[in-house]
Amino acid sequence: MKTFRNLYINLNGYDIDSFIGQLTEYCLNCAGSWKRNFEREENARYFNEKAFAFEYIGAEGIVSAGVTLFQNDAGLWYVPNIIPIASNQLSIDEYNKLLLDFKESLVDPVRKNTPIIDVKLTPEQVSLKDIVGEEAVEALQRFSASANKFTGNAHPNDKKRWFEFLSAAQKYHTVLHDDILKATLIEQGWSEEWADKLAFEFEYGCDLLDFVGA
């Protein structure tokens, strides 16, 4: 199924300020479609986070939006989200088109001149197995096949199978967007209402496991 793509940048020791400086220079070479957003960067520093913000200022076929680079725990720079400027939300296609344009217009030219930098853009089409692994997929199938579709995971046996899925998925330590889980649950016979509830419970459960394991 189609999902939001992710962009990861491994500088491999290259200086982050030099990298961002080059991205900023390339903003001047992309027909004025990108600019550096220093104001958004200042807002991020209020939360004691180092971030670098860029803004897509519009061209035919792509909406205006803000892209911010943060560093994750593994030391990779990544885009956690893209924030639309003139609309409430972005569709998956709009989001992915913006992220691809950011990569091709700014990141790729810098990487071409600095080969030690590694850049990864995740696929647009993914399956649940790609994200959480075969063990978790099988656990979810067992849960869906056995559970009462009107009571969710309320029965102790259903709750046990749900926890088995949650535990197996958590081993992968990857982000499972709720839209993918909801779509999979609906395919397995759950109502949209219950798919929403279970997706919320999944997110809460993962956050709890992360906290306990921290």
C-alpha positions as CSV (number, residue, x, y, z in Angstrom):
1,M,0.0,0.0,0.0
2,K,1.1,3.6,-0.5
3,T,2.6,5.4,2.4
4,F,4.5,8.5,3.4
5,R,8.2,8.2,2.4
6,N,11.1,9.0,4.8
7,L,14.4,10.7,4.0
8,Y,17.6,9.8,6.0
9,I,20.9,11.5,5.5
10,N,24.1,10.0,7.0
11,L,26.9,12.6,6.8
12,N,29.6,10.0,7.8
13,G,31.6,12.7,9.7
14,Y,31.0,15.5,7.2
15,D,30.4,18.8,9.0
16,I,26.6,19.5,9.4
17,D,27.0,23.3,9.1
18,S,29.0,22.9,5.9
19,F,26.3,20.6,4.6
20,I,23.4,23.0,5.5
21,G,25.4,25.9,4.0
22,Q,25.6,24.1,0.7
23,L,21.8,23.3,0.8
24,T,21.2,27.0,1.4
25,E,23.3,27.9,-1.6
26,Y,21.4,25.5,-3.8
27,C,18.2,27.2,-2.8
28,L,19.4,30.0,-5.1
29,N,19.8,27.6,-8.0
30,C,16.4,26.0,-8.0
31,A,14.3,28.6,-9.7
32,G,13.3,30.2,-6.4
33,S,11.2,27.2,-5.3
34,W,13.1,26.6,-2.0
35,K,14.4,29.0,0.6
36,R,15.9,28.7,4.1
37,N,13.5,29.4,6.9
38,F,15.5,30.8,9.8
39,E,12.5,31.7,11.9
40,R,11.3,28.1,12.1
41,E,14.8,27.1,13.2
42,E,14.7,29.6,16.0
43,N,11.4,28.1,17.2
44,A,13.0,24.6,17.3
45,R,15.8,25.9,19.5
46,Y,13.3,26.8,22.2
47,F,12.9,23.1,22.7
48,N,16.7,22.6,22.9
49,E,16.8,20.9,19.5
50,K,19.1,21.6,16.6
51,A,17.1,21.8,13.4
52,F,17.5,23.3,9.9
53,A,14.3,24.4,8.2
54,F,13.6,25.0,4.5
55,E,10.4,26.1,2.8
56,Y,8.9,25.2,-0.5
57,I,7.5,28.5,-1.8
58,G,5.4,27.1,-4.6
59,A,5.4,25.9,-8.2
60,E,2.7,24.5,-10.3
61,G,1.6,21.1,-9.1
62,I,3.2,21.2,-5.6
63,V,1.7,23.0,-2.6
64,S,3.8,25.3,-0.3
65,A,5.1,23.6,2.8
66,G,7.9,23.6,5.4
67,V,10.6,20.9,5.6
68,T,12.7,20.6,8.7
69,L,15.8,18.4,9.3
70,F,16.4,16.9,12.7
71,Q,18.9,14.4,14.0
72,N,17.7,11.1,15.4
73,D,19.2,8.9,18.1
74,A,21.3,7.0,15.5
75,G,23.0,10.3,14.4
76,L,21.1,10.4,11.1
77,W,19.5,13.6,9.8
78,Y,15.9,13.1,8.7
79,V,12.6,14.8,7.9
80,P,10.1,13.9,10.7
81,N,7.2,15.7,9.0
82,I,6.3,18.2,6.3
83,I,4.0,21.0,7.4
84,P,1.7,22.6,4.8
85,I,1.5,26.3,4.7
86,A,-1.7,27.1,2.8
87,S,-3.7,24.0,3.7
88,N,-4.6,21.9,6.7
89,Q,-2.9,18.7,5.6
90,L,-1.1,17.0,2.8
91,S,-2.1,13.9,0.9
92,I,0.4,11.1,0.6
93,D,1.1,12.0,-3.0
94,E,1.6,15.7,-2.1
95,Y,3.9,14.8,0.8
96,N,6.0,12.4,-1.2
97,K,6.3,14.8,-4.1
98,L,7.6,17.6,-1.8
99,L,10.1,15.2,-0.1
100,L,11.3,14.0,-3.5
101,D,11.7,17.6,-4.8
102,F,13.7,18.5,-1.6
103,K,16.0,15.6,-2.2
104,E,16.5,16.1,-5.9
105,S,16.7,20.0,-5.8
106,L,18.9,20.4,-2.7
107,V,20.3,17.2,-1.2
108,D,21.4,15.3,-4.3
109,P,23.6,18.1,-5.7
110,V,25.4,18.4,-2.4
111,R,25.9,14.6,-2.2
112,K,27.2,14.6,-5.8
113,N,30.0,16.9,-4.7
114,T,30.5,15.1,-1.3
115,P,30.5,11.3,-2.0
116,I,30.9,10.3,1.7
117,I,27.3,11.5,2.4
118,D,24.8,8.7,2.2
119,V,21.1,9.4,1.4
120,K,18.2,7.0,1.7
121,L,14.6,7.6,0.5
122,T,12.3,4.9,1.6
123,P,9.9,3.3,-0.9
124,E,6.4,4.7,-1.6
125,Q,4.8,1.3,-1.7
126,V,5.2,-0.9,1.4
127,S,3.5,-3.8,3.1
128,L,3.0,-4.4,6.8
129,K,5.6,-7.1,6.6
130,D,8.2,-4.6,5.2
131,I,7.7,-2.5,8.4
132,V,7.2,-4.9,11.3
133,G,8.4,-8.3,10.0
134,E,6.8,-11.6,9.3
135,E,6.5,-12.6,13.0
136,A,4.3,-9.5,13.7
137,V,2.2,-10.0,10.6
138,E,1.5,-13.6,11.6
139,A,0.6,-12.5,15.1
140,L,-1.8,-9.9,13.8
141,Q,-3.4,-12.4,11.5
142,R,-4.0,-14.8,14.5
143,F,-5.5,-11.9,16.5
144,S,-7.8,-10.9,13.7
145,A,-8.8,-14.5,12.8
146,S,-9.8,-15.3,16.5
147,A,-11.0,-12.0,17.9
148,N,-14.7,-11.0,18.2
149,K,-15.0,-8.1,15.7
150,F,-17.6,-6.4,17.9
151,T,-15.5,-6.4,21.1
152,G,-12.0,-5.8,19.8
153,N,-9.4,-7.0,22.2
154,A,-11.6,-7.0,25.3
155,H,-11.6,-10.8,25.9
156,P,-8.5,-12.0,27.8
157,N,-7.5,-14.4,25.0
158,D,-7.9,-11.7,22.4
159,K,-5.9,-9.3,24.5
160,K,-3.1,-11.8,24.8
161,R,-2.9,-12.3,21.1
162,W,-3.0,-8.5,20.6
163,F,-0.1,-8.1,23.0
164,E,1.8,-10.8,21.1
165,F,1.4,-8.7,18.0
166,L,2.4,-5.5,19.8
167,S,5.5,-7.2,21.3
168,A,6.6,-8.7,17.9
169,A,6.1,-5.4,16.1
170,Q,8.1,-3.5,18.7
171,K,11.2,-5.7,18.1
172,Y,11.7,-3.9,14.8
173,H,11.8,-0.5,16.3
174,T,10.4,1.1,13.2
175,V,7.6,3.6,12.8
176,L,4.3,2.1,11.8
177,H,2.0,4.8,10.5
178,D,-1.5,4.3,11.7
179,D,-2.9,4.5,8.2
180,I,-1.1,1.3,7.2
181,L,-2.2,-0.5,10.3
182,K,-5.8,0.7,9.9
183,A,-5.9,-0.4,6.2
184,T,-4.5,-3.8,7.1
185,L,-7.1,-4.3,9.9
186,I,-9.9,-3.3,7.6
187,E,-8.7,-5.8,5.1
188,Q,-8.8,-8.4,7.8
189,G,-12.5,-7.7,8.5
190,W,-12.5,-5.0,11.2
191,S,-14.8,-2.0,10.9
192,E,-13.3,1.4,10.4
193,E,-14.3,2.4,13.9
194,W,-12.5,-0.6,15.5
195,A,-9.5,-0.2,13.1
196,D,-9.1,3.4,14.4
197,K,-9.4,2.3,18.0
198,L,-6.8,-0.5,17.6
199,A,-4.4,1.7,15.7
200,F,-4.6,4.2,18.6
201,E,-4.0,1.4,21.1
202,F,-1.0,0.2,19.1
203,E,0.6,3.7,19.2
204,Y,-0.1,4.0,22.9
205,G,1.3,0.5,23.6
206,C,4.5,1.2,21.6
207,D,5.1,4.5,23.5
208,L,4.6,2.6,26.8
209,L,7.0,-0.1,25.8
210,D,9.6,2.5,24.7
211,F,9.2,4.3,28.1
212,V,9.5,1.1,30.1
213,G,12.5,0.0,28.1
214,A,14.3,3.4,28.2
